Amino acid sequence: MARAIEIFERLRMHQTAERAGVLLYLAVGDRKVAVIGDTGIHQRVGQGYWDELVARVIEHLREGRPREGLVGAVAALGAALSTHFPRRRDDRNELSDRVSLEDGGG
C-alpha cells in the first residue's frame, strides 16, 4: 500500500480540482492489488467500495482472468466517477490517461 500511495502522489493524482483521482495499482511480482482514491471520491463511495473492487480484481486474477478483472475495475471506476462527478461543459482532463508501467524500483 505504501508503494501505491507513493506512486499516487508522484503522479500528482491528489492535485485535481475535485480531488477525484483514482489509482488502480498492481504489483505483479508481489501479487498485490490496491486502489487509491483521493478524498473527493472516497468521501462519496466509502471504504467498502474500494474493498469490494479490490476483492473482485483479486478473484479474477485467481481465476486466471486478469483482463476481465482489470477491464471490469476500470469500468466500475468510470461509472462511480461519472455518477459522482458528472462531466461539465468546461471540464478538462487534469490527469494523463496513460498507463504507467514501472519495475519495482520506481
Chimera marker file (.cmm) of the C-alpha trace (Angstrom):
<marker_set name="trace">
<marker id="1" x="0.000" y="0.000" z="0.000" r="1" g="1" b="0" radius="0.5"/>
<marker id="2" x="2.866" y="2.380" z="0.755" r="1" g="1" b="0" radius="0.5"/>
<marker id="3" x="4.212" y="1.970" z="-2.786" r="1" g="1" b="0" radius="0.5"/>
<marker id="4" x="0.755" y="2.625" z="-4.274" r="1" g="1" b="0" radius="0.5"/>
<marker id="5" x="0.438" y="5.821" z="-2.221" r="1" g="1" b="0" radius="0.5"/>
<marker id="6" x="3.925" y="6.892" z="-3.308" r="1" g="1" b="0" radius="0.5"/>
<marker id="7" x="3.011" y="6.456" z="-6.978" r="1" g="1" b="0" radius="0.5"/>
<marker id="8" x="-0.363" y="8.164" z="-6.473" r="1" g="1" b="0" radius="0.5"/>
<marker id="9" x="1.445" y="11.210" z="-5.104" r="1" g="1" b="0" radius="0.5"/>
<marker id="10" x="4.269" y="11.143" z="-7.672" r="1" g="1" b="0" radius="0.5"/>
<marker id="11" x="1.692" y="11.121" z="-10.477" r="1" g="1" b="0" radius="0.5"/>
<marker id="12" x="0.023" y="14.089" z="-8.728" r="1" g="1" b="0" radius="0.5"/>
<marker id="13" x="-3.295" y="12.308" z="-8.635" r="1" g="1" b="0" radius="0.5"/>
<marker id="14" x="-4.162" y="14.247" z="-5.472" r="1" g="1" b="0" radius="0.5"/>
<marker id="15" x="-3.955" y="17.574" z="-7.286" r="1" g="1" b="0" radius="0.5"/>
<marker id="16" x="-7.214" y="17.552" z="-9.244" r="1" g="1" b="0" radius="0.5"/>
<marker id="17" x="-9.736" y="20.328" z="-8.649" r="1" g="1" b="0" radius="0.5"/>
<marker id="18" x="-12.359" y="17.989" z="-7.185" r="1" g="1" b="0" radius="0.5"/>
<marker id="19" x="-9.882" y="15.583" z="-5.556" r="1" g="1" b="0" radius="0.5"/>
<marker id="20" x="-11.275" y="12.709" z="-7.638" r="1" g="1" b="0" radius="0.5"/>
<marker id="21" x="-8.063" y="10.992" z="-8.767" r="1" g="1" b="0" radius="0.5"/>
<marker id="22" x="-8.012" y="7.189" z="-8.597" r="1" g="1" b="0" radius="0.5"/>
<marker id="23" x="-5.055" y="4.819" z="-8.957" r="1" g="1" b="0" radius="0.5"/>
<marker id="24" x="-5.535" y="1.134" z="-9.743" r="1" g="1" b="0" radius="0.5"/>
<marker id="25" x="-2.211" y="-0.399" z="-8.666" r="1" g="1" b="0" radius="0.5"/>
<marker id="26" x="-0.966" y="-3.903" z="-9.416" r="1" g="1" b="0" radius="0.5"/>
<marker id="27" x="2.352" y="-5.184" z="-8.113" r="1" g="1" b="0" radius="0.5"/>
<marker id="28" x="2.636" y="-8.282" z="-10.267" r="1" g="1" b="0" radius="0.5"/>
<marker id="29" x="5.815" y="-9.641" z="-8.675" r="1" g="1" b="0" radius="0.5"/>
<marker id="30" x="4.491" y="-9.148" z="-5.162" r="1" g="1" b="0" radius="0.5"/>
<marker id="31" x="0.996" y="-10.277" z="-6.122" r="1" g="1" b="0" radius="0.5"/>
<marker id="32" x="-0.630" y="-7.197" z="-4.598" r="1" g="1" b="0" radius="0.5"/>
<marker id="33" x="-3.563" y="-5.044" z="-5.706" r="1" g="1" b="0" radius="0.5"/>
<marker id="34" x="-4.546" y="-1.653" z="-4.335" r="1" g="1" b="0" radius="0.5"/>
<marker id="35" x="-6.994" y="1.046" z="-5.336" r="1" g="1" b="0" radius="0.5"/>
<marker id="36" x="-6.267" y="4.527" z="-4.027" r="1" g="1" b="0" radius="0.5"/>
<marker id="37" x="-8.962" y="7.173" z="-4.310" r="1" g="1" b="0" radius="0.5"/>
<marker id="38" x="-8.440" y="10.801" z="-3.392" r="1" g="1" b="0" radius="0.5"/>
<marker id="39" x="-10.591" y="12.436" z="-0.735" r="1" g="1" b="0" radius="0.5"/>
<marker id="40" x="-13.286" y="13.758" z="-3.089" r="1" g="1" b="0" radius="0.5"/>
<marker id="41" x="-14.253" y="10.360" z="-4.483" r="1" g="1" b="0" radius="0.5"/>
<marker id="42" x="-13.507" y="8.484" z="-1.253" r="1" g="1" b="0" radius="0.5"/>
<marker id="43" x="-16.000" y="10.637" z="0.666" r="1" g="1" b="0" radius="0.5"/>
<marker id="44" x="-18.680" y="9.685" z="-1.846" r="1" g="1" b="0" radius="0.5"/>
<marker id="45" x="-18.083" y="5.941" z="-2.250" r="1" g="1" b="0" radius="0.5"/>
<marker id="46" x="-16.564" y="4.932" z="1.124" r="1" g="1" b="0" radius="0.5"/>
<marker id="47" x="-14.033" y="2.287" z="2.072" r="1" g="1" b="0" radius="0.5"/>
<marker id="48" x="-16.395" y="-0.590" z="1.355" r="1" g="1" b="0" radius="0.5"/>
<marker id="49" x="-16.455" y="0.343" z="-2.324" r="1" g="1" b="0" radius="0.5"/>
<marker id="50" x="-12.656" y="0.132" z="-2.598" r="1" g="1" b="0" radius="0.5"/>
<marker id="51" x="-12.532" y="-3.142" z="-0.650" r="1" g="1" b="0" radius="0.5"/>
<marker id="52" x="-15.169" y="-4.732" z="-2.908" r="1" g="1" b="0" radius="0.5"/>
<marker id="53" x="-13.431" y="-3.517" z="-6.060" r="1" g="1" b="0" radius="0.5"/>
<marker id="54" x="-10.092" y="-4.966" z="-4.953" r="1" g="1" b="0" radius="0.5"/>
<marker id="55" x="-11.780" y="-8.255" z="-3.983" r="1" g="1" b="0" radius="0.5"/>
<marker id="56" x="-13.328" y="-8.548" z="-7.472" r="1" g="1" b="0" radius="0.5"/>
<marker id="57" x="-9.987" y="-7.885" z="-9.178" r="1" g="1" b="0" radius="0.5"/>
<marker id="58" x="-8.254" y="-10.458" z="-6.971" r="1" g="1" b="0" radius="0.5"/>
<marker id="59" x="-10.991" y="-13.008" z="-7.701" r="1" g="1" b="0" radius="0.5"/>
<marker id="60" x="-10.487" y="-12.570" z="-11.451" r="1" g="1" b="0" radius="0.5"/>
<marker id="61" x="-6.715" y="-12.822" z="-11.065" r="1" g="1" b="0" radius="0.5"/>
<marker id="62" x="-7.023" y="-16.045" z="-9.074" r="1" g="1" b="0" radius="0.5"/>
<marker id="63" x="-9.313" y="-17.456" z="-11.767" r="1" g="1" b="0" radius="0.5"/>
<marker id="64" x="-6.703" y="-16.674" z="-14.417" r="1" g="1" b="0" radius="0.5"/>
<marker id="65" x="-8.813" y="-13.912" z="-15.956" r="1" g="1" b="0" radius="0.5"/>
<marker id="66" x="-6.728" y="-10.768" z="-15.386" r="1" g="1" b="0" radius="0.5"/>
<marker id="67" x="-8.078" y="-8.894" z="-18.406" r="1" g="1" b="0" radius="0.5"/>
<marker id="68" x="-11.674" y="-9.273" z="-17.238" r="1" g="1" b="0" radius="0.5"/>
<marker id="69" x="-10.704" y="-8.156" z="-13.744" r="1" g="1" b="0" radius="0.5"/>
<marker id="70" x="-8.887" y="-5.048" z="-14.894" r="1" g="1" b="0" radius="0.5"/>
<marker id="71" x="-11.421" y="-4.061" z="-17.544" r="1" g="1" b="0" radius="0.5"/>
<marker id="72" x="-14.205" y="-4.566" z="-15.017" r="1" g="1" b="0" radius="0.5"/>
<marker id="73" x="-12.407" y="-2.466" z="-12.415" r="1" g="1" b="0" radius="0.5"/>
<marker id="74" x="-11.783" y="0.374" z="-14.859" r="1" g="1" b="0" radius="0.5"/>
<marker id="75" x="-15.427" y="0.272" z="-15.957" r="1" g="1" b="0" radius="0.5"/>
<marker id="76" x="-16.637" y="0.308" z="-12.342" r="1" g="1" b="0" radius="0.5"/>
<marker id="77" x="-14.339" y="3.214" z="-11.501" r="1" g="1" b="0" radius="0.5"/>
<marker id="78" x="-15.530" y="5.124" z="-14.562" r="1" g="1" b="0" radius="0.5"/>
<marker id="79" x="-19.155" y="4.570" z="-13.564" r="1" g="1" b="0" radius="0.5"/>
<marker id="80" x="-18.541" y="5.739" z="-9.990" r="1" g="1" b="0" radius="0.5"/>
<marker id="81" x="-16.651" y="8.811" z="-11.149" r="1" g="1" b="0" radius="0.5"/>
<marker id="82" x="-19.272" y="9.760" z="-13.728" r="1" g="1" b="0" radius="0.5"/>
<marker id="83" x="-22.041" y="9.312" z="-11.140" r="1" g="1" b="0" radius="0.5"/>
<marker id="84" x="-20.379" y="11.486" z="-8.519" r="1" g="1" b="0" radius="0.5"/>
<marker id="85" x="-18.566" y="13.889" z="-10.847" r="1" g="1" b="0" radius="0.5"/>
<marker id="86" x="-20.696" y="14.251" z="-13.995" r="1" g="1" b="0" radius="0.5"/>
<marker id="87" x="-18.947" y="15.813" z="-16.962" r="1" g="1" b="0" radius="0.5"/>
<marker id="88" x="-19.429" y="19.542" z="-17.300" r="1" g="1" b="0" radius="0.5"/>
<marker id="89" x="-19.008" y="21.663" z="-20.421" r="1" g="1" b="0" radius="0.5"/>
<marker id="90" x="-15.873" y="23.307" z="-19.021" r="1" g="1" b="0" radius="0.5"/>
<marker id="91" x="-14.222" y="20.049" z="-17.880" r="1" g="1" b="0" radius="0.5"/>
<marker id="92" x="-10.683" y="19.347" z="-18.919" r="1" g="1" b="0" radius="0.5"/>
<marker id="93" x="-8.652" y="16.233" z="-18.389" r="1" g="1" b="0" radius="0.5"/>
<marker id="94" x="-6.401" y="17.057" z="-15.441" r="1" g="1" b="0" radius="0.5"/>
<marker id="95" x="-4.545" y="13.728" z="-15.416" r="1" g="1" b="0" radius="0.5"/>
<marker id="96" x="-2.945" y="11.604" z="-18.085" r="1" g="1" b="0" radius="0.5"/>
<marker id="97" x="-4.918" y="8.594" z="-19.298" r="1" g="1" b="0" radius="0.5"/>
<marker id="98" x="-1.644" y="6.814" z="-19.980" r="1" g="1" b="0" radius="0.5"/>
<marker id="99" x="-0.985" y="3.522" z="-18.205" r="1" g="1" b="0" radius="0.5"/>
<marker id="100" x="2.102" y="3.857" z="-16.018" r="1" g="1" b="0" radius="0.5"/>
<marker id="101" x="4.336" y="0.776" z="-16.079" r="1" g="1" b="0" radius="0.5"/>
<marker id="102" x="7.289" y="0.535" z="-13.720" r="1" g="1" b="0" radius="0.5"/>
<marker id="103" x="9.581" y="-2.053" z="-12.292" r="1" g="1" b="0" radius="0.5"/>
<marker id="104" x="9.713" y="-2.474" z="-8.528" r="1" g="1" b="0" radius="0.5"/>
<marker id="105" x="12.399" y="0.168" z="-8.185" r="1" g="1" b="0" radius="0.5"/>
<marker id="106" x="10.252" y="3.053" z="-9.472" r="1" g="1" b="0" radius="0.5"/>
<link id1="1" id2="2" r="1" g="1" b="0" radius="0.2"/>
<link id1="2" id2="3" r="1" g="1" b="0" radius="0.2"/>
<link id1="3" id2="4" r="1" g="1" b="0" radius="0.2"/>
<link id1="4" id2="5" r="1" g="1" b="0" radius="0.2"/>
<link id1="5" id2="6" r="1" g="1" b="0" radius="0.2"/>
<link id1="6" id2="7" r="1" g="1" b="0" radius="0.2"/>
<link id1="7" id2="8" r="1" g="1" b="0" radius="0.2"/>
<link id1="8" id2="9" r="1" g="1" b="0" radius="0.2"/>
<link id1="9" id2="10" r="1" g="1" b="0" radius="0.2"/>
<link id1="10" id2="11" r="1" g="1" b="0" radius="0.2"/>
<link id1="11" id2="12" r="1" g="1" b="0" radius="0.2"/>
<link id1="12" id2="13" r="1" g="1" b="0" radius="0.2"/>
<link id1="13" id2="14" r="1" g="1" b="0" radius="0.2"/>
<link id1="14" id2="15" r="1" g="1" b="0" radius="0.2"/>
<link id1="15" id2="16" r="1" g="1" b="0" radius="0.2"/>
<link id1="16" id2="17" r="1" g="1" b="0" radius="0.2"/>
<link id1="17" id2="18" r="1" g="1" b="0" radius="0.2"/>
<link id1="18" id2="19" r="1" g="1" b="0" radius="0.2"/>
<link id1="19" id2="20" r="1" g="1" b="0" radius="0.2"/>
<link id1="20" id2="21" r="1" g="1" b="0" radius="0.2"/>
<link id1="21" id2="22" r="1" g="1" b="0" radius="0.2"/>
<link id1="22" id2="23" r="1" g="1" b="0" radius="0.2"/>
<link id1="23" id2="24" r="1" g="1" b="0" radius="0.2"/>
<link id1="24" id2="25" r="1" g="1" b="0" radius="0.2"/>
<link id1="25" id2="26" r="1" g="1" b="0" radius="0.2"/>
<link id1="26" id2="27" r="1" g="1" b="0" radius="0.2"/>
<link id1="27" id2="28" r="1" g="1" b="0" radius="0.2"/>
<link id1="28" id2="29" r="1" g="1" b="0" radius="0.2"/>
<link id1="29" id2="30" r="1" g="1" b="0" radius="0.2"/>
<link id1="30" id2="31" r="1" g="1" b="0" radius="0.2"/>
<link id1="31" id2="32" r="1" g="1" b="0" radius="0.2"/>
<link id1="32" id2="33" r="1" g="1" b="0" radius="0.2"/>
<link id1="33" id2="34" r="1" g="1" b="0" radius="0.2"/>
<link id1="34" id2="35" r="1" g="1" b="0" radius="0.2"/>
<link id1="35" id2="36" r="1" g="1" b="0" radius="0.2"/>
<link id1="36" id2="37" r="1" g="1" b="0" radius="0.2"/>
<link id1="37" id2="38" r="1" g="1" b="0" radius="0.2"/>
<link id1="38" id2="39" r="1" g="1" b="0" radius="0.2"/>
<link id1="39" id2="40" r="1" g="1" b="0" radius="0.2"/>
<link id1="40" id2="41" r="1" g="1" b="0" radius="0.2"/>
<link id1="41" id2="42" r="1" g="1" b="0" radius="0.2"/>
<link id1="42" id2="43" r="1" g="1" b="0" radius="0.2"/>
<link id1="43" id2="44" r="1" g="1" b="0" radius="0.2"/>
<link id1="44" id2="45" r="1" g="1" b="0" radius="0.2"/>
<link id1="45" id2="46" r="1" g="1" b="0" radius="0.2"/>
<link id1="46" id2="47" r="1" g="1" b="0" radius="0.2"/>
<link id1="47" id2="48" r="1" g="1" b="0" radius="0.2"/>
<link id1="48" id2="49" r="1" g="1" b="0" radius="0.2"/>
<link id1="49" id2="50" r="1" g="1" b="0" radius="0.2"/>
<link id1="50" id2="51" r="1" g="1" b="0" radius="0.2"/>
<link id1="51" id2="52" r="1" g="1" b="0" radius="0.2"/>
<link id1="52" id2="53" r="1" g="1" b="0" radius="0.2"/>
<link id1="53" id2="54" r="1" g="1" b="0" radius="0.2"/>
<link id1="54" id2="55" r="1" g="1" b="0" radius="0.2"/>
<link id1="55" id2="56" r="1" g="1" b="0" radius="0.2"/>
<link id1="56" id2="57" r="1" g="1" b="0" radius="0.2"/>
<link id1="57" id2="58" r="1" g="1" b="0" radius="0.2"/>
<link id1="58" id2="59" r="1" g="1" b="0" radius="0.2"/>
<link id1="59" id2="60" r="1" g="1" b="0" radius="0.2"/>
<link id1="60" id2="61" r="1" g="1" b="0" radius="0.2"/>
<link id1="61" id2="62" r="1" g="1" b="0" radius="0.2"/>
<link id1="62" id2="63" r="1" g="1" b="0" radius="0.2"/>
<link id1="63" id2="64" r="1" g="1" b="0" radius="0.2"/>
<link id1="64" id2="65" r="1" g="1" b="0" radius="0.2"/>
<link id1="65" id2="66" r="1" g="1" b="0" radius="0.2"/>
<link id1="66" id2="67" r="1" g="1" b="0" radius="0.2"/>
<link id1="67" id2="68" r="1" g="1" b="0" radius="0.2"/>
<link id1="68" id2="69" r="1" g="1" b="0" radius="0.2"/>
<link id1="69" id2="70" r="1" g="1" b="0" radius="0.2"/>
<link id1="70" id2="71" r="1" g="1" b="0" radius="0.2"/>
<link id1="71" id2="72" r="1" g="1" b="0" radius="0.2"/>
<link id1="72" id2="73" r="1" g="1" b="0" radius="0.2"/>
<link id1="73" id2="74" r="1" g="1" b="0" radius="0.2"/>
<link id1="74" id2="75" r="1" g="1" b="0" radius="0.2"/>
<link id1="75" id2="76" r="1" g="1" b="0" radius="0.2"/>
<link id1="76" id2="77" r="1" g="1" b="0" radius="0.2"/>
<link id1="77" id2="78" r="1" g="1" b="0" radius="0.2"/>
<link id1="78" id2="79" r="1" g="1" b="0" radius="0.2"/>
<link id1="79" id2="80" r="1" g="1" b="0" radius="0.2"/>
<link id1="80" id2="81" r="1" g="1" b="0" radius="0.2"/>
<link id1="81" id2="82" r="1" g="1" b="0" radius="0.2"/>
<link id1="82" id2="83" r="1" g="1" b="0" radius="0.2"/>
<link id1="83" id2="84" r="1" g="1" b="0" radius="0.2"/>
<link id1="84" id2="85" r="1" g="1" b="0" radius="0.2"/>
<link id1="85" id2="86" r="1" g="1" b="0" radius="0.2"/>
<link id1="86" id2="87" r="1" g="1" b="0" radius="0.2"/>
<link id1="87" id2="88" r="1" g="1" b="0" radius="0.2"/>
<link id1="88" id2="89" r="1" g="1" b="0" radius="0.2"/>
<link id1="89" id2="90" r="1" g="1" b="0" radius="0.2"/>
<link id1="90" id2="91" r="1" g="1" b="0" radius="0.2"/>
<link id1="91" id2="92" r="1" g="1" b="0" radius="0.2"/>
<link id1="92" id2="93" r="1" g="1" b="0" radius="0.2"/>
<link id1="93" id2="94" r="1" g="1" b="0" radius="0.2"/>
<link id1="94" id2="95" r="1" g="1" b="0" radius="0.2"/>
<link id1="95" id2="96" r="1" g="1" b="0" radius="0.2"/>
<link id1="96" id2="97" r="1" g="1" b="0" radius="0.2"/>
<link id1="97" id2="98" r="1" g="1" b="0" radius="0.2"/>
<link id1="98" id2="99" r="1" g="1" b="0" radius="0.2"/>
<link id1="99" id2="100" r="1" g="1" b="0" radius="0.2"/>
<link id1="100" id2="101" r="1" g="1" b="0" radius="0.2"/>
<link id1="101" id2="102" r="1" g="1" b="0" radius="0.2"/>
<link id1="102" id2="103" r="1" g="1" b="0" radius="0.2"/>
<link id1="103" id2="104" r="1" g="1" b="0" radius="0.2"/>
<link id1="104" id2="105" r="1" g="1" b="0" radius="0.2"/>
<link id1="105" id2="106" r="1" g="1" b="0" radius="0.2"/>
</marker_set>
